[in-house]
Amino acid sequence: MKELLYAIVEGLVTDKDAIQITEDEVNEEGVTVLHLTVAPDDMGRVIGKQGRIAKAIRTST
């Protein structure tokens, strides 16, 4: 999953070196949470207007 998230975000940002993805351990419900960090200038690109891109990333990964 981390590789998929990285591939999606890599195409959106300009500072690819600032991409950081951390992964929490699987919780009791079997859910794994990934935390994404990008450069401040790229945050708007990843979030998108009204959060549409972020929402699409959540549902695809």
N, CA, C and O atoms as a GROMACS GRO file, in nm:
protein
  244
    1MET      N    1   0.080  -0.119   0.000
    1MET     CA    2   0.000   0.000   0.000
    1MET      C    3   0.086   0.127   0.000
    1MET      O    4   0.052   0.226  -0.064
    2LYS      N    5   0.196   0.122   0.073
    2LYS     CA    6   0.282   0.239   0.077
    2LYS      C    7   0.334   0.274  -0.062
    2LYS      O    8   0.344   0.391  -0.097
    3GLU      N    9   0.366   0.172  -0.140
    3GLU     CA   10   0.418   0.195  -0.274
    3GLU      C   11   0.311   0.258  -0.364
    3GLU      O   12   0.341   0.346  -0.445
    4LEU      N   13   0.188   0.212  -0.350
    4LEU     CA   14   0.078   0.268  -0.428
    4LEU      C   15   0.056   0.414  -0.392
    4LEU      O   16   0.043   0.499  -0.480
    5LEU      N   17   0.051   0.443  -0.263
    5LEU     CA   18   0.033   0.581  -0.218
    5LEU      C   19   0.146   0.669  -0.268
    5LEU      O   20   0.123   0.780  -0.314
    6TYR      N   21   0.268   0.620  -0.260
    6TYR     CA   22   0.383   0.697  -0.307
    6TYR      C   23   0.371   0.726  -0.457
    6TYR      O   24   0.399   0.837  -0.502
    7ALA      N   25   0.332   0.626  -0.534
    7ALA     CA   26   0.319   0.644  -0.679
    7ALA      C   27   0.212   0.747  -0.713
    7ALA      O   28   0.230   0.826  -0.805
    8ILE      N   29   0.103   0.747  -0.639
    8ILE     CA   30  -0.004   0.844  -0.664
    8ILE      C   31   0.043   0.985  -0.630
    8ILE      O   32   0.027   1.078  -0.710
    9VAL      N   33   0.102   1.001  -0.512
    9VAL     CA   34   0.143   1.133  -0.465
    9VAL      C   35   0.260   1.187  -0.546
    9VAL      O   36   0.269   1.308  -0.568
   10GLU      N   37   0.349   1.100  -0.589
   10GLU     CA   38   0.466   1.142  -0.666
   10GLU      C   39   0.425   1.219  -0.791
   10GLU      O   40   0.495   1.312  -0.832
   11GLY      N   41   0.315   1.181  -0.852
   11GLY     CA   42   0.268   1.249  -0.971
   11GLY      C   43   0.203   1.384  -0.943
   11GLY      O   44   0.181   1.462  -1.036
   12LEU      N   45   0.171   1.412  -0.817
   12LEU     CA   46   0.102   1.535  -0.782
   12LEU      C   47   0.195   1.646  -0.733
   12LEU      O   48   0.166   1.764  -0.753
   13VAL      N   49   0.305   1.609  -0.670
   13VAL     CA   50   0.389   1.709  -0.603
   13VAL      C   51   0.508   1.751  -0.689
   13VAL      O   52   0.544   1.684  -0.786
   14THR      N   53   0.565   1.864  -0.651
   14THR     CA   54   0.684   1.912  -0.721
   14THR      C   55   0.811   1.874  -0.645
   14THR      O   56   0.916   1.854  -0.707
   15ASP      N   57   0.804   1.863  -0.513
   15ASP     CA   58   0.919   1.826  -0.430
   15ASP      C   59   0.906   1.680  -0.388
   15ASP      O   60   0.854   1.650  -0.280
   16LYS      N   61   0.952   1.592  -0.473
   16LYS     CA   62   0.939   1.447  -0.448
   16LYS      C   63   1.024   1.400  -0.331
   16LYS      O   64   0.993   1.297  -0.270
   17ASP      N   65   1.131   1.473  -0.299
   17ASP     CA   66   1.217   1.434  -0.188
   17ASP      C   67   1.150   1.456  -0.052
   17ASP      O   68   1.193   1.398   0.048
   18ALA      N   69   1.047   1.539  -0.047
   18ALA     CA   70   0.980   1.569   0.080
   18ALA      C   71   0.870   1.469   0.114
   18ALA      O   72   0.812   1.477   0.222
   19ILE      N   73   0.841   1.377   0.025
   19ILE     CA   74   0.735   1.279   0.052
   19ILE      C   75   0.781   1.182   0.160
   19ILE      O   76   0.886   1.119   0.150
   20GLN      N   77   0.700   1.173   0.265
   20GLN     CA   78   0.726   1.078   0.373
   20GLN      C   79   0.597   1.004   0.404
   20GLN      O   80   0.492   1.065   0.419
   21ILE      N   81   0.606   0.872   0.412
   21ILE     CA   82   0.490   0.790   0.444
   21ILE      C   83   0.526   0.702   0.562
   21ILE      O   84   0.622   0.625   0.556
   22THR      N   85   0.448   0.712   0.668
   22THR     CA   86   0.467   0.625   0.784
   22THR      C   87   0.343   0.538   0.798
   22THR      O   88   0.233   0.576   0.756
   23GLU      N   89   0.362   0.422   0.857
   23GLU     CA   90   0.254   0.325   0.867
   23GLU      C   91   0.234   0.284   1.012
   23GLU      O   92   0.329   0.243   1.079
   24ASP      N   93   0.110   0.295   1.060
   24ASP     CA   94   0.077   0.246   1.194
   24ASP      C   95   0.059   0.096   1.189
   24ASP      O   96   0.038   0.038   1.083
   25GLU      N   97   0.068   0.034   1.305
   25GLU     CA   98   0.042  -0.109   1.311
   25GLU      C   99  -0.107  -0.135   1.290
   25GLU      O  100  -0.190  -0.047   1.315
   26VAL      N  101  -0.139  -0.252   1.244
   26VAL     CA  102  -0.278  -0.290   1.219
   26VAL      C  103  -0.353  -0.287   1.352
   26VAL      O  104  -0.306  -0.344   1.451
   27ASN      N  105  -0.469  -0.221   1.355
   27ASN     CA  106  -0.546  -0.214   1.479
   27ASN      C  107  -0.634  -0.338   1.495
   27ASN      O  108  -0.629  -0.429   1.413
   28GLU      N  109  -0.714  -0.341   1.601
   28GLU     CA  110  -0.796  -0.458   1.629
   28GLU      C  111  -0.903  -0.485   1.525
   28GLU      O  112  -0.956  -0.596   1.517
   29GLU      N  113  -0.936  -0.384   1.445
   29GLU     CA  114  -1.034  -0.401   1.338
   29GLU      C  115  -0.969  -0.443   1.207
   29GLU      O  116  -1.038  -0.462   1.107
   30GLY      N  117  -0.838  -0.457   1.205
   30GLY     CA  118  -0.766  -0.496   1.085
   30GLY      C  119  -0.735  -0.381   0.991
   30GLY      O  120  -0.706  -0.403   0.874
   31VAL      N  121  -0.742  -0.258   1.042
   31VAL     CA  122  -0.720  -0.139   0.960
   31VAL      C  123  -0.578  -0.089   0.978
   31VAL      O  124  -0.529  -0.077   1.090
   32THR      N  125  -0.512  -0.061   0.868
   32THR     CA  126  -0.379  -0.002   0.869
   32THR      C  127  -0.391   0.145   0.828
   32THR      O  128  -0.453   0.176   0.726
   33VAL      N  129  -0.332   0.234   0.907
   33VAL     CA  130  -0.338   0.377   0.878
   33VAL      C  131  -0.202   0.421   0.825
   33VAL      O  132  -0.099   0.394   0.887
   34LEU      N  133  -0.203   0.488   0.710
   34LEU     CA  134  -0.082   0.546   0.652
   34LEU      C  135  -0.086   0.697   0.672
   34LEU      O  136  -0.189   0.760   0.650
   35HIS      N  137   0.026   0.754   0.715
   35HIS     CA  138   0.037   0.898   0.735
   35HIS      C  139   0.127   0.954   0.625
   35HIS      O  140   0.239   0.907   0.605
   36LEU      N  141   0.077   1.054   0.554
   36LEU     CA  142   0.149   1.114   0.443
   36LEU      C  143   0.193   1.255   0.480
   36LEU      O  144   0.114   1.334   0.531
   37THR      N  145   0.320   1.284   0.454
   37THR     CA  146   0.374   1.418   0.475
   37THR      C  147   0.438   1.463   0.344
   37THR      O  148   0.516   1.390   0.283
   38VAL      N  149   0.405   1.586   0.303
   38VAL     CA  150   0.464   1.645   0.183
   38VAL      C  151   0.511   1.786   0.216
   38VAL      O  152   0.484   1.836   0.326
   39ALA      N  153   0.581   1.848   0.124
   39ALA     CA  154   0.628   1.985   0.144
   39ALA      C  155   0.508   2.079   0.158
   39ALA      O  156   0.404   2.055   0.097
   40PRO      N  157   0.521   2.184   0.238
   40PRO     CA  158   0.410   2.277   0.256
   40PRO      C  159   0.353   2.333   0.126
   40PRO      O  160   0.232   2.353   0.114
   41ASP      N  161   0.439   2.358   0.028
   41ASP     CA  162   0.392   2.412  -0.100
   41ASP      C  163   0.310   2.311  -0.179
   41ASP      O  164   0.232   2.350  -0.266
   42ASP      N  165   0.326   2.183  -0.150
   42ASP     CA  166   0.255   2.078  -0.223
   42ASP      C  167   0.126   2.032  -0.154
   42ASP      O  168   0.051   1.954  -0.212
   43MET      N  169   0.100   2.079  -0.035
   43MET     CA  170  -0.017   2.032   0.039
   43MET      C  171  -0.147   2.060  -0.035
   43MET      O  172  -0.236   1.975  -0.038
   44GLY      N  173  -0.159   2.175  -0.095
   44GLY     CA  174  -0.280   2.208  -0.170
   44GLY      C  175  -0.300   2.116  -0.289
   44GLY      O  176  -0.414   2.081  -0.323
   45ARG      N  177  -0.193   2.076  -0.352
   45ARG     CA  178  -0.202   1.986  -0.466
   45ARG      C  179  -0.252   1.848  -0.423
   45ARG      O  180  -0.330   1.784  -0.495
   46VAL      N  181  -0.208   1.802  -0.307
   46VAL     CA  182  -0.246   1.670  -0.259
   46VAL      C  183  -0.389   1.672  -0.204
   46VAL      O  184  -0.463   1.575  -0.220
   47ILE      N  185  -0.426   1.780  -0.139
   47ILE     CA  186  -0.561   1.790  -0.082
   47ILE      C  187  -0.664   1.816  -0.192
   47ILE      O  188  -0.769   1.752  -0.195
   48GLY      N  189  -0.634   1.908  -0.281
   48GLY     CA  190  -0.726   1.941  -0.390
   48GLY      C  191  -0.838   2.032  -0.344
   48GLY      O  192  -0.854   2.058  -0.224
   49LYS      N  193  -0.916   2.080  -0.438
   49LYS     CA  194  -1.028   2.168  -0.406
   49LYS      C  195  -1.132   2.090  -0.328
   49LYS      O  196  -1.179   1.985  -0.371
   50GLN      N  197  -1.168   2.146  -0.213
   50GLN     CA  198  -1.266   2.086  -0.123
   50GLN      C  199  -1.229   1.943  -0.083
   50GLN      O  200  -1.316   1.863  -0.052
   51GLY      N  201  -1.099   1.912  -0.085
   51GLY     CA  202  -1.051   1.781  -0.041
   51GLY      C  203  -1.078   1.666  -0.135
   51GLY      O  204  -1.071   1.550  -0.096
   52ARG      N  205  -1.110   1.697  -0.260
   52ARG     CA  206  -1.147   1.591  -0.354
   52ARG      C  207  -1.034   1.494  -0.384
   52ARG      O  208  -1.057   1.373  -0.392
   53ILE      N  209  -0.912   1.544  -0.401
   53ILE     CA  210  -0.801   1.454  -0.432
   53ILE      C  211  -0.769   1.367  -0.311
   53ILE      O  212  -0.748   1.247  -0.325
   54ALA      N  213  -0.764   1.428  -0.192
   54ALA     CA  214  -0.737   1.351  -0.071
   54ALA      C  215  -0.842   1.243  -0.051
   54ALA      O  216  -0.810   1.130  -0.012
   55LYS      N  217  -0.966   1.276  -0.077
   55LYS     CA  218  -1.075   1.179  -0.063
   55LYS      C  219  -1.059   1.065  -0.163
   55LYS      O  220  -1.082   0.949  -0.130
   56ALA      N  221  -1.021   1.097  -0.284
   56ALA     CA  222  -1.001   0.995  -0.386
   56ALA      C  223  -0.883   0.904  -0.351
   56ALA      O  224  -0.888   0.784  -0.375
   57ILE      N  225  -0.778   0.961  -0.293
   57ILE     CA  226  -0.664   0.880  -0.251
   57ILE      C  227  -0.707   0.784  -0.140
   57ILE      O  228  -0.668   0.667  -0.141
   58ARG      N  229  -0.786   0.832  -0.046
   58ARG     CA  230  -0.832   0.747   0.064
   58ARG      C  231  -0.911   0.628   0.014
   58ARG      O  232  -0.895   0.518   0.066
   59THR      N  233  -0.996   0.648  -0.084
   59THR     CA  234  -1.080   0.540  -0.131
   59THR      C  235  -1.006   0.444  -0.225
   59THR      O  236  -1.049   0.330  -0.242
   60SER      N  237  -0.896   0.490  -0.286
   60SER     CA  238  -0.825   0.403  -0.380
   60SER      C  239  -0.718   0.317  -0.313
   60SER      O  240  -0.679   0.214  -0.369
   61THR      N  241  -0.670   0.357  -0.195
   61THR     CA  242  -0.564   0.279  -0.131
   61THR      C  243  -0.617   0.190  -0.024
   61THR      O  244  -0.540   0.118   0.040
   0.00000   0.00000   0.00000
